[in-house]
Amino acid sequence: MATALREWARAIKRDVHALYLAARDPRTPWYAKALAVCVAGYALSPIDLIPDFIPLVGYLDDAILVPLGIIAVVKMIPPEVMAEHREAAALAVDRPVSRSAAVMIACIWGASVALAGWLAYRYFAG
């Protein structure tokens, strides 16, 4: 059982990297690219929709949302393109490290928090 879970986690990690690569491929349709960027960004983001410290529910987004997103995007990408990028992701030992992507994700979350704070202030103060 533990070995099967470990293999499943490796496949998820490989597919997230493959989606990252496929999103940059010109043969991938634009709508698949958009969803691939969202899924890969969410999977690689340190910020979760449901915080992991919440018992049982905290890991649901990692265990359900990410695999469902991967399945949806894989169905949108042509099979030959996805196979090519899965091979490339399997060969890559390290995860893609992009400081600019990390800064972009942090800026999006910061802007979202600022917008929510501003809207709450306008709603409750005035």
C-alpha positions as CSV (number, residue, x, y, z in Angstrom):
1,M,0.0,0.0,0.0
2,A,2.8,2.4,0.9
3,T,4.6,1.6,-2.3
4,A,1.5,2.3,-4.4
5,L,1.0,5.6,-2.7
6,R,4.7,6.5,-3.2
7,E,4.4,5.7,-6.9
8,W,1.1,7.7,-7.2
9,A,2.8,10.7,-5.6
10,R,5.8,10.4,-8.0
11,A,3.4,10.2,-11.0
12,I,1.5,13.3,-9.7
13,K,4.8,15.2,-9.3
14,R,6.0,14.1,-12.8
15,D,2.6,15.2,-14.3
16,V,2.8,18.6,-12.7
17,H,6.2,19.1,-14.2
18,A,5.0,17.8,-17.5
19,L,2.0,20.3,-17.4
20,Y,4.5,23.1,-16.7
21,L,6.4,22.1,-19.8
22,A,3.3,21.5,-21.9
23,A,2.0,25.0,-21.0
24,R,5.0,26.4,-22.7
25,D,4.6,24.3,-25.9
26,P,3.1,26.0,-28.9
27,R,1.3,22.8,-29.9
28,T,-0.8,23.0,-26.8
29,P,-4.2,24.8,-27.2
30,W,-4.6,28.1,-25.3
31,Y,-7.4,26.9,-23.0
32,A,-5.3,23.9,-22.0
33,K,-2.3,26.2,-21.4
34,A,-4.4,28.5,-19.1
35,L,-5.7,25.6,-17.1
36,A,-2.2,23.9,-17.0
37,V,-0.7,27.1,-15.6
38,C,-3.4,27.3,-12.9
39,V,-3.0,23.7,-11.9
40,A,0.8,23.7,-11.9
41,G,0.9,27.0,-10.1
42,Y,-1.5,25.7,-7.4
43,A,0.3,22.4,-7.0
44,L,3.7,24.2,-6.7
45,S,2.4,27.1,-4.6
46,P,3.2,26.9,-0.9
47,I,-0.2,28.5,-0.2
48,D,-3.2,26.1,-0.1
49,L,-6.9,26.7,-0.6
50,I,-7.5,24.7,2.6
51,P,-4.6,25.1,5.2
52,D,-2.9,21.7,5.9
53,F,-3.1,22.2,9.7
54,I,-6.9,21.6,9.6
55,P,-7.4,18.0,10.6
56,L,-8.4,15.6,7.7
57,V,-9.8,18.4,5.6
58,G,-6.4,20.2,5.2
59,Y,-5.0,17.6,2.8
60,L,-8.1,17.2,0.7
61,D,-7.1,19.9,-1.8
62,D,-3.7,18.2,-2.3
63,A,-5.2,14.8,-2.6
64,I,-8.3,15.6,-4.7
65,L,-8.1,19.0,-6.4
66,V,-4.6,18.7,-7.9
67,P,-5.1,15.2,-9.4
68,L,-8.5,16.2,-10.8
69,G,-7.0,19.3,-12.3
70,I,-4.2,17.2,-13.8
71,I,-6.7,14.8,-15.3
72,A,-8.7,17.6,-16.8
73,V,-5.7,19.3,-18.4
74,V,-4.2,16.0,-19.7
75,K,-7.5,15.3,-21.5
76,M,-7.1,18.8,-23.3
77,I,-3.5,18.3,-24.4
78,P,-2.8,16.3,-27.5
79,P,-1.5,12.8,-26.5
80,E,1.7,13.0,-28.4
81,V,2.6,16.4,-26.8
82,M,1.8,15.1,-23.3
83,A,3.8,11.9,-23.8
84,E,6.8,13.9,-25.0
85,H,6.6,16.2,-21.9
86,R,6.1,13.3,-19.5
87,E,9.3,11.8,-20.8
88,A,11.1,15.1,-20.3
89,A,9.7,15.5,-16.8
90,A,10.7,11.9,-15.9
91,L,14.3,12.7,-17.0
92,A,14.4,15.9,-15.0
93,V,15.6,15.1,-11.5
94,D,15.0,18.5,-10.0
95,R,11.8,20.5,-9.8
96,P,11.7,23.6,-12.0
97,V,12.9,26.5,-9.8
98,S,11.7,29.9,-10.9
99,R,12.1,32.8,-8.6
100,S,10.0,35.0,-10.9
101,A,7.1,32.5,-10.7
102,A,7.4,32.5,-6.9
103,V,7.4,36.3,-6.9
104,M,4.4,36.3,-9.2
105,I,2.4,33.9,-7.0
106,A,3.3,36.0,-3.9
107,C,2.2,39.2,-5.7
108,I,-1.1,37.6,-6.8
109,W,-1.9,36.4,-3.2
110,G,-0.8,39.8,-1.8
111,A,-3.0,41.7,-4.2
112,S,-5.9,39.4,-3.4
113,V,-5.5,40.0,0.3
114,A,-5.2,43.7,-0.2
115,L,-8.3,43.8,-2.4
116,A,-10.3,41.8,0.1
117,G,-9.1,44.1,2.9
118,W,-10.1,47.2,0.9
119,L,-13.5,45.8,0.0
120,A,-14.1,44.8,3.7
121,Y,-13.1,48.3,4.8
122,R,-15.4,49.9,2.3
123,Y,-18.3,47.6,3.2
124,F,-18.0,47.9,7.0
125,A,-16.7,51.5,7.3
126,G,-19.0,53.2,5.1
